[in-house]
Amino acid sequence: MQKRSSKKQGPKDINETAFRIAGEAVGNLEPQYQKQKNPAAVELGRAGGLVGGKARADKLSAEQRSDIAKKAANTRWSKHNDTHQ
């Protein structure tokens, strides 16, 4: 089973890296920049995230919200104190 991405991260050889850096410094090669995120996609994802929590809370009853909060608190505290249940 593959544990890492097979995407090429850049030159593995130190000589290739030195050649690329020198080429960029002199102006023979274009600088390699990391891929930029699409601002429209970022905004859309953020908008959905802001709406999602409130929509979920509106669908739950007060008792369900309370049960979820108690379970979360127990989980948080059980990491520090194994006797708390």
RAJO-V378342 format. One record per residue. N is the residue number from 1. RES is the residue in three letters. PSI is psi in whole degrees, 0 to 359 (NA if undefined). OMEGA is omega in whole degrees, -180 to 180 (* if undefined). Layout:
n->N res->RES psi->PSI omega->OMEGA
n->N res->RES psi->PSI omega->OMEGA
//
This chain:
n->1 res->MET psi->131 omega->-178
n->2 res->GLN psi->132 omega->-176
n->3 res->LYS psi->342 omega->-176
n->4 res->ARG psi->160 omega->178
n->5 res->SER psi->145 omega->180
n->6 res->SER psi->5 omega->179
n->7 res->LYS psi->140 omega->179
n->8 res->LYS psi->125 omega->-177
n->9 res->GLN psi->345 omega->-177
n->10 res->GLY psi->184 omega->-178
n->11 res->PRO psi->134 omega->180
n->12 res->LYS psi->332 omega->-177
n->13 res->ASP psi->135 omega->-179
n->14 res->ILE psi->329 omega->179
n->15 res->ASN psi->323 omega->177
n->16 res->GLU psi->320 omega->178
n->17 res->THR psi->315 omega->179
n->18 res->ALA psi->319 omega->179
n->19 res->PHE psi->317 omega->-180
n->20 res->ARG psi->316 omega->-179
n->21 res->ILE psi->316 omega->179
n->22 res->ALA psi->319 omega->179
n->23 res->GLY psi->320 omega->178
n->24 res->GLU psi->322 omega->-179
n->25 res->ALA psi->321 omega->-179
n->26 res->VAL psi->334 omega->-180
n->27 res->GLY psi->7 omega->179
n->28 res->ASN psi->334 omega->-179
n->29 res->LEU psi->147 omega->175
n->30 res->GLU psi->139 omega->177
n->31 res->PRO psi->144 omega->178
n->32 res->GLN psi->120 omega->180
n->33 res->TYR psi->154 omega->176
n->34 res->GLN psi->152 omega->-179
n->35 res->LYS psi->133 omega->179
n->36 res->GLN psi->147 omega->176
n->37 res->LYS psi->148 omega->177
n->38 res->ASN psi->116 omega->-177
n->39 res->PRO psi->326 omega->180
n->40 res->ALA psi->320 omega->179
n->41 res->ALA psi->322 omega->178
n->42 res->VAL psi->315 omega->-179
n->43 res->GLU psi->319 omega->180
n->44 res->LEU psi->317 omega->179
n->45 res->GLY psi->320 omega->179
n->46 res->ARG psi->318 omega->-180
n->47 res->ALA psi->318 omega->179
n->48 res->GLY psi->321 omega->179
n->49 res->GLY psi->323 omega->-180
n->50 res->LEU psi->328 omega->-178
n->51 res->VAL psi->325 omega->-171
n->52 res->GLY psi->313 omega->-178
n->53 res->GLY psi->318 omega->180
n->54 res->LYS psi->320 omega->180
n->55 res->ALA psi->320 omega->179
n->56 res->ARG psi->316 omega->-180
n->57 res->ALA psi->324 omega->180
n->58 res->ASP psi->330 omega->-178
n->59 res->LYS psi->339 omega->-176
n->60 res->LEU psi->147 omega->175
n->61 res->SER psi->168 omega->179
n->62 res->ALA psi->322 omega->180
n->63 res->GLU psi->318 omega->179
n->64 res->GLN psi->318 omega->178
n->65 res->ARG psi->319 omega->179
n->66 res->SER psi->316 omega->178
n->67 res->ASP psi->318 omega->179
n->68 res->ILE psi->318 omega->-180
n->69 res->ALA psi->319 omega->178
n->70 res->LYS psi->317 omega->179
n->71 res->LYS psi->317 omega->179
n->72 res->ALA psi->317 omega->180
n->73 res->ALA psi->316 omega->178
n->74 res->ASN psi->319 omega->179
n->75 res->THR psi->316 omega->179
n->76 res->ARG psi->312 omega->-176
n->77 res->TRP psi->332 omega->-179
n->78 res->SER psi->340 omega->177
n->79 res->LYS psi->331 omega->-177
n->80 res->HIS psi->333 omega->-174
n->81 res->ASN psi->104 omega->-175
n->82 res->ASP psi->344 omega->-178
n->83 res->THR psi->343 omega->-179
n->84 res->HIS psi->130 omega->180
n->85 res->GLN psi->NA omega->*
//
